[in-house]
Amino acid sequence: MKKLLLILLGAAFLCSAASAQDIGLTTKKNKPLLTIETSGSFDLPIMDLKGGDGIRGVWAFQDYGTNIGFGSALNFKFAAYQNRRIQIRPYITFGYSHFVNDDTRAFAFYNSNGEVSYGFPFLTEYTSVQTLPGVSNLRMNMPYLALGCELGVYTDRDSRSSFNFGLDYNFNVITGRIYQTINGHSETYTTYESNLRTGLGANVSYSYKFQDYLGFHVGTRFTMPNLFGKTSEMTDASWYMYLLDKANTSLNPNLSGNRNIAYFKFYGGLSLFFGKL
């Protein structure tokens, strides 16, 4: 019996010591006050940003004709609240996305009288798009500012590893240019005027701190940059056009529906950690 009591007392002492050590670790102030992330990304266009019929879809007002993209971002996260396992972080992101596509065709536009134009938007009411021998390519530039909040869920007692879930409201400036060369003709191009749109974005990421001030992160982001502020209008400048993402058949009979831009980012990069909350 004495031996059993000694064993039980020893086990209780060991459990008590382990519990005290565990509490010390979980309450250790190892969560950063400020996190700065720099990222590079592969961007995948979806919805009306992705071209279903190459660049022809732009002129037919079906979509924006892009195929693939890349981007970068600089993210500042500020710790506002934390407990043993979570941290809430408001954040501000300065980002950029760039989308492109190439087409082995060129295009001309015909109105109902059979008149032809080789440069939009000289015929604002053209009724058909004709494919011609040649080549064309496009790019769309989307710098953005995102303001949001993130929940970080830590998976270890040293607060080095966390899964992060964020939601933000973003401001986007959408521009770009479409080039084409019809066989036997010189190259021409049409430029998108600057278009300000706002939208929503969501992030899911994983981050790991392998030193006190340095770590890495990987994640994915979904963005709808023109969710709010759609409009369609013509410009007086030759070889320029606006985004034309809102239905307006008075401009062109083919512009009969709203167009929604969206894309995924698959990103990764370095993280810097400063201070402790």
Secondary structure, DSSP 4 states (H G I P E B T S, - for coil): -HHHHHHHHHHHHHHHHHHHHHHHHHT---SEEEEEEEEEEEEEEEETTB-SSTTHHHHTTS---B-EEEEEEEEEEE--EE-SSEEEEEEEEEEEEEEEEEEEEEEEEE-TT--EESSTTS-TT--EEEEEEEEEEEEEEEEEEEEEEEEEEE-STTS-EEEEEEEEEEEEEEEEEEEEEETTS--EEEEEEEEEEEEEEEEEEEEEESSSSEEEEEEEEEEEEEEE-------SSTTEE----S--TTT-TT--S---EEEEEEEEEEEEEEEE-
